[in-house]
Amino acid sequence: MSTAYLLVAHGSTDPRHRKSLMRLAQTVRQQLADPAWVGRQGQPMRPEHPEGMLSRWPRASPGGGPRRFPLPPESELLVSEDDGRQHPMPLVGTATLETAAVPLAEQIAIFGHRAAALGVRQLVVVPLFLLRGVHVVEDVPSELAQAQIHLPADMQVHMTDHLGGYQGLQAFLASRLARTTVETRLLVAHGSRRPGSNRLLERTAAKLGAAIAFWAVAPGLEEQVIHLIQAGHQRIAIAPYFLFAGGITDSITQQTEALAERFPRVRFRLLPPLGSSADLARVVSDVALTAPPPLEQGNNISPVLLGNGITA
């Protein structure tokens, strides 16, 4: 049975976020392809519908009430001439929880129907979130449950655990940090106010031999840097735990520059965000290929993917 994959990110108004997300999807698509197609240049699948077009088809919902965003018959879906042929590569699309023109549920439904029109009967949703916060536990599952109402009845829908819960990401981080030659490493994550959400990252940092700072909660970057300096560390690598560049990573850069001016004897090295490299794409591909059983329609509880290092 053919499968389509949808990478769901938080979203950002920064154009760098969208470009990086699209590059990541393209690389994942290449890696999920048959070996004969690895390295072939392909484009991530994107909804080609005009914004808001779903409101044109007033179809009733299974319960008899009006649909939130009625979908067209599959024969009326906009499918390009190339999409109508046998696809040589798996379908890998992107969607965002925030900042998109339409809700995530509608993005999922559009992608699912386009995939179904190409003969795909299995959809795997991969949440590209680094922390098990409210977006992972509540928001994405809720949007997916709404989207399922509008998907073909015979389409199996799976949702993997979030990217940050996958053990392979820890190995990716370890390899990345190992390439730095400084004596001390400081991981800077967004952080969550949800009780217990930061524990996994704290454990991850400890396993990597790194200190941890958060952007949204204490301890912050400046506090941790001062603590490390007082402990005698003179060479510090700061590693933003964010997928793509954006406003927060820009602020981390500015704050690091200010700290370098304030402590001229300390040598700082600022690493870029995780990015859309082939190594990260391999981690995302591994997560996508390890999917739990299909979700039941209307299930708004975040599934837990067991095995292969993924934990709740």
C-alpha positions in Angstrom: 0.0 0.0 0.0 1.5 3.4 -1.0 2.0 5.9 1.7 2.1 9.7 1.9 4.0 11.6 4.6 3.1 15.0 6.0 5.6 17.0 8.0 3.9 19.3 10.5 5.9 22.2 11.9 5.0 25.1 14.2 5.2 27.7 11.4 6.7 31.2 11.3 6.2 34.5 9.5 10.0 34.4 8.8 10.5 33.3 5.2 13.6 31.4 6.2 11.4 29.0 8.1 9.3 28.0 5.0 12.4 27.7 2.8 14.1 25.4 5.3 11.0 23.4 5.9 10.6 22.8 2.1 14.3 21.8 1.8 13.9 19.4 4.6 10.8 17.8 3.0 12.6 17.5 -0.3 15.6 15.7 1.3 13.2 13.4 3.3 11.4 12.6 0.1 14.6 11.6 -1.5 15.6 9.4 1.4 12.3 7.7 1.6 12.4 6.9 -2.1 13.4 3.6 -3.7 17.2 3.4 -3.7 17.1 3.8 -7.5 15.7 7.3 -6.9 17.9 8.4 -4.1 19.6 11.7 -5.1 17.0 12.4 -7.8 15.9 16.1 -7.5 12.2 16.2 -6.6 9.9 18.9 -5.2 7.9 18.4 -2.0 4.2 18.0 -2.6 2.4 21.3 -1.9 -1.4 22.0 -1.9 -2.1 23.8 -5.2 -5.6 24.8 -4.3 -6.4 28.5 -4.1 -6.7 29.7 -0.5 -10.1 29.0 0.9 -11.3 27.0 -2.1 -12.7 24.2 0.0 -15.7 26.4 1.0 -17.1 26.0 -2.6 -18.3 22.5 -2.1 -21.3 22.4 0.4 -21.2 18.7 1.2 -22.8 17.3 4.4 -20.8 15.9 7.2 -21.2 12.2 8.2 -23.4 13.4 11.1 -25.7 15.4 8.8 -24.5 18.8 9.8 -22.5 21.3 7.6 -18.8 20.6 7.2 -16.4 23.0 8.7 -14.5 23.1 5.4 -16.4 21.0 2.8 -14.2 19.1 0.4 -14.7 18.6 -3.4 -15.3 15.2 -5.0 -12.0 13.5 -5.7 -12.5 14.0 -9.4 -12.6 17.7 -8.9 -9.4 18.0 -7.0 -6.7 20.0 -8.7 -4.0 17.5 -9.8 -1.3 18.4 -12.2 -0.6 16.3 -15.3 2.6 15.0 -13.7 0.8 14.0 -10.5 -1.7 12.0 -12.6 1.1 9.6 -13.6 2.6 6.9 -11.5 4.7 8.8 -8.9 8.4 7.6 -8.9 8.9 9.1 -5.4 6.9 9.0 -2.2 4.7 12.0 -1.5 6.1 14.2 1.2 4.1 17.4 2.1 4.5 20.1 4.6 1.9 21.9 6.9 2.1 24.3 9.8 0.2 24.7 13.0 0.3 28.5 13.0 0.8 31.4 10.5 -0.7 29.5 7.6 -3.6 31.0 5.6 -5.9 28.0 6.5 -6.1 25.9 9.7 -3.9 22.8 10.0 -7.0 20.5 9.8 -7.7 21.9 6.4 -4.1 21.6 5.3 -4.2 17.9 6.3 -7.5 17.3 4.5 -6.3 18.9 1.3 -3.1 16.9 1.3 -4.9 13.7 2.1 -7.4 14.1 -0.8 -4.6 14.9 -3.2 -2.8 11.9 -2.1 -5.9 9.7 -2.4 -6.4 10.9 -5.9 -3.0 9.4 -6.7 -3.9 6.1 -5.2 -2.4 6.6 -1.7 -4.4 5.0 1.1 -2.1 5.6 4.0 -1.2 9.0 5.5 1.6 9.4 8.1 1.7 12.7 10.0 5.1 13.6 11.5 5.1 16.4 14.1 8.3 18.3 13.8 8.3 19.6 17.4 11.2 19.3 19.7 9.3 19.4 23.0 6.3 17.5 24.2 4.4 20.6 25.0 0.8 21.7 24.4 1.2 21.7 20.6 2.1 18.0 20.6 -0.2 16.8 23.3 -3.3 18.8 22.4 -3.2 21.1 19.3 -1.9 18.8 16.6 -4.0 15.7 17.6 -7.1 17.9 17.8 -6.5 19.3 14.3 -5.8 15.8 12.9 -9.0 14.5 14.5 -11.0 17.3 12.7 -9.2 16.5 9.4 -10.0 12.8 9.6 -13.7 13.6 9.3 -13.1 14.9 5.8 -10.6 12.3 4.6 -11.6 9.2 2.5 -13.1 6.5 4.7 -10.6 3.9 3.4 -7.5 6.1 4.2 -5.5 4.9 7.2 -4.1 7.7 9.2 -1.1 7.4 11.5 0.6 10.0 13.7 4.2 9.4 14.9 5.6 10.8 18.1 7.2 14.2 18.0 10.7 14.6 16.6 12.2 15.5 19.9 11.1 12.3 21.5 13.1 10.1 19.1 16.3 8.6 20.3 17.9 9.1 16.9 17.8 12.9 17.4 19.9 12.5 20.5 22.6 10.7 18.4 22.3 13.5 15.8 22.9 16.1 18.5 25.8 14.2 20.0 27.5 14.0 16.6 26.9 17.7 16.0 28.3 18.8 19.4 31.2 16.4 19.1 32.5 18.4 16.1 33.0 21.4 18.4 36.4 21.8 20.0 35.4 23.8 23.0 35.4 22.5 26.6 31.8 23.4 27.5 28.6 23.1 25.5 25.3 24.9 26.3 22.1 23.8 24.7 19.5 26.6 24.3 15.9 25.4 23.8 12.6 27.3 23.8 11.3 25.5 26.9 7.7 24.9 27.9 5.6 26.0 30.9 3.8 22.7 30.8 4.8 20.7 33.9 7.3 18.0 33.1 7.7 19.0 29.4 11.3 20.1 29.8 12.5 17.0 31.7 13.3 15.0 28.5 15.5 17.8 27.2 17.2 18.2 30.5 18.0 14.5 30.5 19.2 14.7 26.9 21.5 17.6 27.7 22.9 15.6 30.7 23.6 12.6 28.4 25.4 14.9 25.9 27.5 16.4 28.7 26.0 19.8 28.0 24.4 22.5 30.2 20.8 23.6 29.3 19.2 27.0 29.0 15.7 28.0 28.0 14.3 30.9 26.1 10.8 31.0 27.6 11.5 29.8 31.1 14.4 29.8 33.6 17.2 29.2 33.6 17.9 31.6 30.7 20.9 31.9 28.4 22.6 34.8 30.3 22.1 33.1 33.6 23.7 29.8 32.5 26.6 31.5 30.7 27.5 33.5 33.9 27.2 30.3 35.9 29.6 28.5 33.5 32.1 31.4 33.6 32.0 31.4 37.4 32.8 27.7 37.3 35.9 28.5 35.4 34.9 27.7 31.8 36.6 29.9 29.2 35.4 28.3 25.9 31.7 27.8 25.5 29.8 26.5 22.5 26.2 27.7 22.4 23.9 25.4 20.4 20.3 26.6 19.6 17.9 23.7 19.9 15.6 25.0 17.2 14.9 23.5 13.8 15.2 26.6 11.6 16.4 30.2 11.8 13.9 32.8 12.9 13.3 35.7 15.3 14.3 33.7 18.4 17.6 32.4 16.9 18.4 36.0 15.8 17.8 37.1 19.4 20.1 34.3 20.7 22.8 35.6 18.3 22.4 39.1 19.6 22.5 38.0 23.2 25.6 35.9 22.5 27.3 38.8 20.9 26.5 41.0 23.9 27.9 38.4 26.3 31.1 38.2 24.2 31.6 41.9 24.6 30.8 41.7 28.3 33.3 38.8 28.8 36.1 39.4 26.3 38.3 36.7 27.9 35.7 34.0 27.2 35.7 32.4 23.8 32.2 31.8 22.5 31.2 29.7 19.5 27.6 30.0 18.3 26.3 27.0 16.3 23.5 27.4 13.7 20.0 25.9 14.2 19.5 22.2 13.5 18.6 23.1 9.9 17.6 20.9 6.9 20.7 18.9 6.5 20.8 15.3 5.2 21.7 14.1 8.6 18.6 15.6 10.2 16.4 14.4 7.3 17.6 10.9 8.0 16.3 11.3 11.6 12.9 12.6 10.3 12.8 9.7 7.8 13.4 7.2 10.5 10.6 8.6 12.6 8.2 8.6 9.6 8.9 5.0 8.8 8.1 3.9 12.4 4.4 4.6 12.6 1.9 3.3 15.2 -1.4 1.6 14.3 -3.9 3.8 12.4 -5.8 6.4 14.4 -9.6 5.9 14.9 -11.7 8.7 13.5 -12.4 11.3 16.1 -9.5 10.3 18.3 -8.0 13.5 19.7 -5.5 11.8 22.1 -1.9 12.0 21.1 -0.7 8.5 20.3 2.5 7.2 21.9 5.0 5.5 19.6 6.8 2.7 21.4 10.0 1.0 20.3 12.9 2.3 18.3 13.8 4.6 21.1 10.6 6.7 21.0 9.1 7.4 24.4 6.1 9.4 25.6 
